[in-house]
Amino acid sequence: MSRIVILGNAGGGKSTLARRLAKRHGLIHFEIDKYLWQEGWIPAPVESYSEQHRQIISSDNWIVDGLGLRDSITPRIDRATDIILIDMPLWMHFWLAAERQIAWSSGELQHAPGGLSAMPPTRDLFQTIWDIDQDWMPGIRSLCDDAERAGKTLVRIRSVDELDRLTPAAKDGCAS
């Protein structure tokens, strides 16, 4: 029974990693952005998101990627058996997010975040990346450290090379 949570800032490869690990280990993949956002990047109702999140984490044999609502992170970590924290430098998230925006605008993006059809405004995306880095990541790192001290497995990914070594793309044909 595995319950893997993947956390980290936007553009860091959480969903790509989750898809690869889910396929490799036979787990059900839940992308939090699918529950957090409605078409047009409109936030889903809090009650709807919270209920879906509760149902997801109460089950077994899953991999969940994304941040979601801030107050949903702790229960997800508490329920997880394993945690993967994508904790790359801020500039790398900007770079990867820019590459994704370019791929999206040119029609080459294989998996849009949350399955949404409209690309997020780049300015808003970059502001979100900055805000998460400054406001959320210190607390997320602390929660992950606490979980590791409590005996949970924590894998920190600090570079694209480490991410690629964890799940090589050639195995399943997913684009990063």
C-alpha positions in Angstrom: 0.0 0.0 0.0 1.6 3.2 -1.2 0.4 6.8 -0.8 2.9 9.1 -2.4 2.6 12.9 -2.3 4.6 15.1 -4.6 5.0 18.8 -3.6 6.8 21.7 -5.0 6.5 25.0 -6.9 4.7 25.4 -10.2 6.6 24.3 -13.3 8.8 21.9 -11.5 7.7 18.6 -13.1 5.4 17.3 -10.4 2.7 16.0 -12.7 5.1 14.5 -15.2 6.9 12.7 -12.3 3.6 11.5 -10.9 2.4 10.1 -14.2 5.6 8.2 -14.6 5.7 6.8 -11.0 2.0 5.9 -11.2 2.6 3.9 -14.3 5.7 2.3 -12.9 4.1 1.3 -9.6 0.5 0.7 -10.6 -0.9 3.6 -8.5 -3.8 5.8 -9.2 -2.7 9.4 -10.1 -4.5 12.4 -8.8 -3.4 15.8 -10.1 -4.6 18.4 -7.5 -4.9 21.1 -10.2 -7.9 19.1 -11.7 -9.8 19.7 -8.4 -8.5 23.1 -7.6 -9.2 24.8 -11.0 -12.1 25.1 -13.3 -11.8 26.1 -17.0 -10.4 29.6 -17.5 -8.3 29.2 -14.3 -11.3 30.0 -12.1 -10.8 28.5 -8.6 -13.2 25.6 -7.8 -15.6 26.1 -4.9 -13.6 25.4 -1.7 -16.3 22.9 -0.4 -16.0 20.9 -3.6 -12.2 20.9 -3.6 -12.1 20.0 0.1 -14.5 17.1 -0.2 -12.7 15.6 -3.3 -9.4 16.0 -1.5 -10.7 14.2 1.6 -12.0 11.3 -0.5 -8.8 11.0 -2.4 -6.5 10.9 0.6 -8.8 8.5 2.5 -8.2 5.8 -0.1 -5.1 3.7 -0.7 -2.6 3.2 -3.5 -2.4 6.7 -4.9 0.1 9.3 -5.9 -1.1 12.9 -5.6 0.8 15.8 -7.1 0.4 19.5 -6.5 -0.1 22.0 -3.8 -3.9 22.8 -3.8 -5.3 24.8 -1.0 -2.7 25.5 1.7 -4.8 23.8 4.5 -4.9 20.6 2.5 -1.2 20.0 2.4 -0.8 18.9 6.1 -3.5 16.2 5.9 -2.1 14.9 2.6 1.4 14.7 4.1 0.0 13.0 7.3 -1.7 10.4 5.2 1.2 9.8 2.8 3.6 6.9 3.2 6.2 8.7 1.0 6.9 12.3 0.2 8.7 13.7 -2.8 9.6 17.4 -2.5 10.7 19.1 -5.7 12.8 21.9 -4.2 14.8 23.4 -7.1 16.1 26.9 -7.2 13.5 29.6 -8.0 15.1 30.5 -11.3 14.7 26.9 -12.5 10.9 27.0 -11.9 10.7 30.2 -13.9 12.7 28.6 -16.7 10.6 25.4 -16.8 7.4 27.3 -16.6 8.5 29.5 -19.5 9.3 26.3 -21.5 5.9 24.9 -20.7 4.2 28.2 -21.8 6.1 28.1 -25.1 5.1 24.5 -25.7 1.5 25.2 -24.8 1.3 28.2 -27.1 2.9 26.3 -30.0 0.5 23.3 -29.5 3.2 21.0 -28.4 2.2 20.5 -24.8 1.2 16.9 -24.1 -0.4 17.3 -20.7 -1.9 20.7 -19.7 -2.0 21.4 -16.0 -5.3 20.3 -14.6 -6.4 19.2 -18.0 -7.4 22.8 -18.7 -7.6 24.1 -22.3 -6.6 27.7 -21.7 -3.0 28.6 -20.9 -2.6 30.6 -17.7 -1.5 34.2 -18.2 2.3 34.1 -18.0 2.5 37.2 -15.7 0.0 35.5 -13.2 1.9 32.2 -13.4 5.2 33.9 -12.6 3.7 35.9 -9.8 2.3 32.6 -8.4 5.8 31.0 -8.6 7.3 33.9 -6.8 4.6 33.9 -4.1 4.8 30.2 -3.5 8.6 30.4 -3.2 8.4 33.3 -0.7 5.3 32.4 1.3 4.6 28.7 1.0 7.9 26.8 0.5 9.5 27.5 3.9 6.5 26.0 5.6 6.3 23.1 3.2 10.0 22.3 3.7 9.3 22.4 7.5 6.3 20.0 7.2 8.4 17.6 5.1 11.3 17.7 7.5 8.8 17.0 10.4 7.3 14.1 8.5 10.8 12.7 7.8 11.7 12.9 11.5 8.5 11.0 12.2 9.7 8.2 10.0 8.2 8.9 6.6 10.4 8.5 3.5 11.3 11.9 2.0 13.0 12.4 -1.3 14.2 15.9 -2.1 14.8 16.7 -5.7 17.0 19.8 -6.2 17.8 19.7 -9.9 16.3 18.6 -13.3 19.1 16.0 -13.4 17.9 14.5 -10.2 14.3 14.5 -11.5 15.3 12.8 -14.7 17.3 10.2 -12.8 14.3 9.3 -10.7 12.1 8.5 -13.7 13.8 8.5 -17.2 11.4 9.8 -19.9 12.4 7.0 -22.3 10.5 4.4 -20.2 7.0 5.8 -20.9 7.3 8.4 -23.6 6.1 11.3 -21.4 7.5 14.7 -22.2 8.9 16.7 -19.3 
